[in-house]
Amino acid sequence: MIRTAAALALAMIALPASAQEAPYRPDCGKIEAFLDTVVKQGRTVGASALVWKDGAEACFETAGDADRETARPMTRDTLFQIYSMTKPVTGVALMQLWEEGKFGLDDPLEWHLPEFAALKVADGENPDGSPILREPRRKVTIRDVLRHTAGFTYGADGDPQNAADRAWNRLQPLAFDKTLAEFSQAMAQVPLLYDPGTHWHYSAGVDVQARLVEVLSGQPFADYVAQHIFQPLGMKDSGWKRTPADRARLASAYYAEAGTLVPVPEALLLEPNFTGKPMTMGGAGIVTTVDDYMIFARMLLGQGTLNGTRILKPSTLRLMTTDQLDPRIGAENRLWLPSKGSGGFGIDLFVRTAPPQTPQENRGSVGEFFWDGFPSMLFWVDPAQDMAVVFATQKIPFDNDMHREFRAAVYGADYRGPAGD
């Protein structure tokens, strides 16, 4: 017995500090207090948070209004426009087709979408202001499209300073009146910002993924997702096109202006989902509830399976949640990605590869993966803690400070989690 105790003590000494910590449990009271505070401070109009841990719901909290002007409270069935949290759904759809052998990750994109065969890189301007275009050093691959290293743009705010963004503004590839096929034809005419593989640059690449799903499956993108993801998982309240009856549950969006939050005009709020426009973006557009999106997050936490329904193989999910970025792409060539935390990028997901390095960094565990959405939406999956979290609000512009404080409420301000590589 003495030898056994001594051996156990020595083994504990050899373990990393994180492995010796007491089991972590989220404090629902702190989460509730955080939501109440940001609403009372006028930082958002309403918010909702759902935490799933160790196979069960751990916390569900709401604060404030889904619509301030009608005093409609935030509730369990409130609908949210999740914007870029659509992207992981698109990635899962495309990787299902990869599992079927429909394409190779390192296939040139033009093999499957021939309109991209003539892509050029924008390389400055001539004295008359016309763009200088040159051949890329190599072809764009599907892997590039999956990890934002293709060199594509997403357009630019204000006065664009390069030929790629000027072409984007002229062609408007993602206009709601276009189909994904028309988007792809227009996008192929937009020059690349960079040579493929040299920069991480957030882009319309996920909308290219959606067009690939259509071409490879022979189905409209939204129909494929409904048949192969939403319906098998039981996500009955998720989709791109919504009915007028759904409007009564839709959270209004608000943008910060002169120290107050102003509602997004009704016409702009409803255009993507309620007016019958043909566009079904891969990078945005899903309307859902926190419960429905948690079903998707729990499938990811379950290594591609939920309640006996397999959506992806565990090996495919590991590929998606492993950093795919070449270490030669330095932080200076990763746009704002480093602001998300210590990590890299997998397939449509940020991947944490090291514990938080400073008190100001977002709290989280090595191995977690996540993405967020323009109106300050957020979800993450933390396999180390057997946990998935959805945070829903509709505040513009994107509020990274709110996310950092929310994570501190979930984990505690000093949480570091397991060690990385």
Disulfide bonds with the S-S distance in Angstrom:
Cys28-Cys59 1.96
